[in-house]
């Protein structure tokens, strides 16, 4: 066998690995999307979103500027966003339900009443997101997407896979993560740092960790051994920062609704929002990703 033939065979093998990995994710996305619209079960919504996210991750490796795969990427991105709205609402409602159960057991009935009102408000919001998903997802995962997918697999994938090395992408993501981490540390050390700026930086760091985690998982077939532990590593980082973010989102959700809308007394409102702020501070101090000594203003 000639050197040229060996190189050609390696490229065919590489392309086939990408094809198999992406086809599996695509089939999963389609199956879970159909199931998600039949009852809006938490896990179906979650898995449809996860598989669309992994597909977007692999497309971004192959075509970073989305110049070749623009239409396919856009369709999957829109579907992921619509699924994300419902998924985020599911998670938020579940967290408020858990809080309500806890305060009820503790005999804090006024706080339980507040949480019941918040849950009701969020369920109404989720219902709006579900209606939009039910209307849009069949179109976003239907014939148009199928045609875009077939074009990609038949005419674009092999050429794109030949030019890209997932290991290089992982290294670039690592560098970007470390830069964001350094920026976060600087912010939390500076006495003039404001609350909003600090938490936006932490949010960006969490997103960078999530991108590394998804890349390590979705592109595992194309990565060197040294990157195989990255999924667990960045999952831990993402979860630590996620605890802070979830508590911040809970407080911001409450504030966006407002005390009057929820028909809650000022003392109960102040006590509960103070509790959430204290939890955010505790989560900040406990995280091991970005050590915090300075409280943002």
Secondary structure as GFF3:
##gff-version 3
##sequence-region A 1 297
A	DSSP	alpha_helix	3	36	.	.	.	ID=ss1
A	DSSP	alpha_helix	42	62	.	.	.	ID=ss2
A	DSSP	alpha_helix	70	105	.	.	.	ID=ss3
A	DSSP	alpha_helix	109	140	.	.	.	ID=ss4
A	DSSP	alpha_helix	143	151	.	.	.	ID=ss5
A	DSSP	pi_helix	152	156	.	.	.	ID=ss6
A	DSSP	alpha_helix	157	163	.	.	.	ID=ss7
A	DSSP	alpha_helix	166	189	.	.	.	ID=ss8
A	DSSP	alpha_helix	195	218	.	.	.	ID=ss9
A	DSSP	three_ten_helix	220	222	.	.	.	ID=ss10
A	DSSP	three_ten_helix	225	227	.	.	.	ID=ss11
A	DSSP	alpha_helix	230	257	.	.	.	ID=ss12
A	DSSP	alpha_helix	259	262	.	.	.	ID=ss13
A	DSSP	alpha_helix	266	286	.	.	.	ID=ss14
###
